[in-house]
Amino acid sequence: MKRAGPLRRVSAWSRGGGGLAELLSPAGEPSRVVPSPDGGHLVLQRGSRLLAFQRLSGTGTELRRSWEPPPSREAPVGLLFPHSPRAVGGWVLAVVWERGRTELWRLAAGWQPLRALELCQGGRARVAAVCCQGERLVWCEERPPSDVHPDAGKGAFRFCVCARALEVEEQGVRLGPVSIVLHNSPEYRVLAAPRHVFMLPTSSGGTAAAKFLLVWHPEEARLTLAAPSAGVVRSKVLQASSESDFRKLLLGSVGLLSALAPLDVHSCAVSGHGALLLVSTKGAVSMVEADGTQRHVFDLDGAPLAQENSVQLKTFGSTLACMLAGVLYLVDLNSGRLIEKKILNMKEVHFLESPGEEDSIQLLTQTGIYSLGFSSPEDSSRAEPCLVEMVFEEACRYYQRRSLSSSKLTVEKLKKGGAFQAPVALAAILQHSLHQKQKPARGLQDTYTKLLSTMSLELQSYLSLELLKSCVVAAPESEVESYCEELVEQEVSRVLHSDIDKDNLAYLNSVFASFPKAAWKATRSCLQLQQNGDGLVVARATPEVWKKVLGGPQQQEEGGQNGVVPLFELICASLLRFKPKWLPGFVEQTQQYVGLSWAYSSKEGPEGRVPLYKRALGVLARKSKRSEGDDEMELELLLCSQRPKAVLQALHLLIRLKRWQRVVEVAEKFSKLSPLLNKEIFTTLLAEFAQHRELDPYVDTLWPLCPAELTASDILTVVLQHLPRTQGDPVPFSSEGNQLTVGLLKPLLQRVVQRPCVQHEMYSDALQSPTFPPPAPPREHKNPQKAAGGDAPQPPVARTSSPSALAQGDTV
């Protein structure tokens, strides 16, 4: 991690400082300093006073111009440098006053007025905030109600956000027409980024307006309503001026906004790459992107912050500089780690631009201009790399989840304790292999050396991944897409071969959202999805990857939180977007794997709570636009599950669509799965047959599907229950040709009556036996004389098998 060097004075003020030192004194109103684009001039505002200074090499500054406030004593609300490449010197200064008067100044042998313009169209308008976005001025103005038609009900919703093009050329200045971005709105602060404008509500805004911010994209004429805690709430293309009404914009999101907490904003600024930096009253620094996603960066000391506490924010490359109460915080934006915390003995400090020097920070103070540079530590063994720190942090989370103790495990305890050797060993291997490439095993223990040889392939994969990331950053625009596809494929493969916890699942969601096409290609490669010669979709993924894809109930519980979608749904959505015909085959493949890996009723499996086909149908239902092929896709998903309820649901869908040929094909195919499903299908079709004549051409296929247990009376009962109701008294011979007749039912009834009864078949063996009841078995009797000791033998007992003999009372 880079370190901040000592403060170095670049220029010191001469005695008196040309007035700048006195103006920067802490007494009185706070001052505002705006440097010119080339950094050679400083424009300072203190109250209603404006002064322009030129930076001199080594001797401080020189006062070159001062502006007096207009007779109306209005205050300046904006000091801007519009993008004007065709102007003399490459830039001009725009001073915007509170009533909309805009003065343009250029520097040519001193400050010279270029032109004065009226920004607002109404004379009573008041500019509340203004910014410059390229060659466009964007401002928020207050439009008070007229005396003729006062609207007291508007309250705070009397502001309007407007934009005008401002083109500065050598011949003069051209001001474009006013375009309304938003009207009937509360008061907004406008902050310009290179491609969009953030609109942040002030503390005086209404209750509903204080819960979200707006992002205007001029190139797309699109307005995004975003809440940092919930992401994008709504995004709308403004095609007409009537659509820019603030209250109409909120109509479709009132329910969602009512559940959100108000924004907690103390200070704000725009970073160098176009993100919005926010500081809450609790001291939390966060970054909001143009798509509404929020990321926590750092927590400042000294919270909570009062309104009078001034917080300054400025980004220098990947470093965030925060100034609070004389303390300078230097934070790495990528990792959120504190680089250094410096206590400055200066009351008022302003950040200056450092053109061409992203690794240094310039500070404007009462005593002069100071520079703060960054340097890499000379001793790499003392400053542990970021990757080693991540190893210990991940180990802390891993052991904390499995610990029964209530005490919190920290990185320091993990390093000093000695109870957990795995992170220590991994950290030692990473330090030697990544930072001593010439002799990677030098100084390692024998056990670590063996482990290093085992991990060599993984380390090589990691190094190639880091190299690929650096290639993406440095690649020309034409090659970025190919590099991104390769990077996404490696990342998706890495996550699929690791434990998919809550963080990894959220990471996969962001990858699929940011690079949808590359994520689809990576998923297809990891699962080895392809179509065989028979047109069937096959997947040759390993069992471990299948288990990660299916997830089970735990992943389903984690999914849905903060918009995080389980991996199975992510893949289904990707298939639905890029290869919709493969989606039913993929669901069928997953069901086959589930059947081999988990019991049918197992609650541990992915179908323990919600069947896979229903999860895929949920993805289909969440499509933003309904297309003609969605009914066919729903039908295929229902049928590929082969579940009785799903098959019947598909059958009813086909009946509703009146696709009778497909109805008969589905009935013929799925009636063979089970007798119960056969009975349900036949009963459903018999009910349809009783109501209309659409199935008449298919009776030769339908009647053989009749279950064996249905009798003629059962069939007539179903028919009578579903006959269409007629208005008035029924007539024996109707003129309408859609009524059911006995002649139409005759083939089915004959088929049922002529086939043998099921009960007769059950007892046919007994009824066809030659004798009834069967003959008695032969019996053995003891000799009574032999048992009595030599008496004469008795005559044998008569045996008979005649039922009449038994009936006459013969004894055995």
C-alpha positions, 0 to 999 in steps of 0.5 A: 500500500502506498504511503503519504510523504511529508508536507512540502511547501511549494510557494510561500506568501510574501508579506501581506500575501497580496490580500489572499492570506488575510482573506483566508483567515478563520475570522468571519465568513468561510471562503471558497476557492476555485482554481482555473483549469490550468491551475495558474489562477485562483478565484476566491469568494468570501461573502459577496466579494470576488477576487482573482489571484495569479499564482506566482512561482515561489513568491505566492500570488498576485491580485489581478481582479476584484468584482463588486456585487451588483446594486441589488447586493445579490450574492454570487451562487456559482464560479464556473469554468465552462468547457470552451476549447475554441475560446482564447486561452482555452477557458473562460470564467462564468460568474452566476449571480443570484438573480440569474445574471451571468458574466463571462470573463476571459484572461487576455492581458488582464481580466476582460469582460466577454459578455453578460447574459440573463440565465433565467427567463423570468425576472423574479426567478432566483438561482439556488444552485448551478453547475457546469457540465461540458458546454452546458449550464445546469441550474435550479431556480425558484419560481415564486407564484404570480400575484394573479394566480398564487398557488399556496398548495405548492409549498416547497414544490416551486423550483425548476431544474433547467439547462442551457447550452453555452458555446464560447468562440473567438467571435463571441458567445452563443446561449442556447434555448432553455430546456426544462429538466424538472419542474414543480420540484423541491430545491435541489443541489446540482453537481456535474459529472462528465456524463451526468448530473446529480441532483441532491435534495436540500434539507428544506426539501419535502419529506418524500423528496428527501428520501432519494436523489436524481441523476440526469443523463443529458445524452440519453434524455433520461432521468433516474430516481435512485435511493442509495439504500435501495438502488435504482427506484425508477428510470424514465426517458423524458420524451416531452416536457409534460413528462418532466413534472416532479409529482408525476414522476413520483406517482409510480413509486410512492409505495416504495418510497414510503418505506425508505429512510430519508437521506442522511447527507452532511457534505457532498462532492463529485469524484474524478471518475464521476461518482457522488461522494456523500458524508453522513452526519455520522461520519460515514463516507460513501460513494454513489454511482450513476446507476444508483448503487452505493458503496461504503468507503470509510468512517471519519472520526469525531462523529456525529457531525454538526451543521457548522462542521466543514468537511471537504472532499477531493479525489486524486486518482485512487486516493480520497482526501477528506479534511475535517477540523484540521485533520487530513484523512487519506483513504484508498478508494479501491479498498477503503483502507486509511493510508494516513491521518495527518493533523495539520495546524491550519484552520482553513485549508482548501484543495487545489487541482494538480494537473498531471500529478495524480500522486500528489495533493496540493493544499492552499493555506494561510501561509502558502501552498503545500504539496503532499506526495505518495511513495511506495515503502522501501521495505516491502517485508515491513508493509504487508501487501493488500492480498495478505491482509485479505487472507487474514480478513477472510480467515476471520470471517471463516472462523467466526462463523464456525466459532461457538464463542461470543468474542469477536475474532480480529486480524491482530488476534489471528496473527498473534494467537498461533491457534490457526496456522492455515492463514499464517501459512498462506500469508507466508507463501503469498509474500514469498511467491508474489513479491520474490519471484526470482526465489519464491521458496527462499526462507520458507519452512519445509512444510510451506515449501511442499504446500507451495508446490501444491498451490503453484497452479492456483498461484499461477492462475491468480497471477494471470488473472491480475495480469489480465486485469491490468491489461483491461485497464491499459487496453485501447477501447477496441480491445476492451470487450475481448479482455472483459469477456476473458476476465469475466469467464475466469471470474465466473469459473473461480466463483463456481469452484469456491463456496458461494456464500452471500458475498460471492452471490452478490458479486455474481449478480453484479457481474451478470448485470454489468457484463451480461453477454460475457457472463452468458459465454462464461456460464456456457463454458463452465457448464459445457452447455451445448446442443447435441445431434438430436437437438437436445440440450446437454450439460457436462458440468461436474457434480460440484458445479451442479451443486453450486448452480442449484444452490438449495434452500440456503441460497434461495433464502439468501437470494431476494435480499437487496435484489440478490438473485440465486445463481439458478435464476441468474443462469435462467435469465441469461438463457432467456435473453441470449438462448431462449430455446435452450431454457426448457432443456436446461431445466430438464437437465437440472431436474435429472441431476436433482433426481440422481443426487437428492431424494424426491422429498428431500428438504435439503435439495434444491426442490425442497421448497420451490420446484425448479420449473416454478423458479424458471417460471418466476424468471419468465414472469419478471421480464420487463416486456411480454412477447408473443413467445412467452406463452410457448416458453411457459408451456415448454417449462411446464411440460419439461417438469413432467409433474402432474400439476404442471402437465395439467396446468399446461393442458389448461393453457393449451385449451385456453389458447385453443390449440387443439392439435397440441392438446391431443398430442400432450394428452397422448404423450403424458397419459402414459406417465401414471393412471391417475394423471391419465384419468385427470387428463381424460376427464378434462378433455371429456368435459371440453368435448361436452361443451363444444365440437372442436375436439370432434376430429380427434375422437379416434385418438382420445377414446383409446385414452379412456381409463379402464376404471371409468364406467359408462355411468361415470362418463355420462355424469361428467358429460352432464355436469359440463353441458353448456347451459342454454337460455330457455327450455331445451328443445330436442332438435336444435338448429345450432350445430355445436350441441352434443348428441348421443351419436357422438358419444356412442363409440365411446360408450360402446367401447366402455360397455364391450370391454370386460369389467375390472371386477370380473377380471379380478375373480375370473380365475376363481369362477373358471376353476373345475370344482367349487369348493376345492377338494379337501386334502387327504388326512392321516389318522392314528390306529386306536387299537395300536394305541390301546395295546393290541385290540382288533382294528376298527373299520376306517372312517369313510371319506367323501368330497361331496358337498352333499355328504358334508351337508348331511352331517357326516363327521370326519 
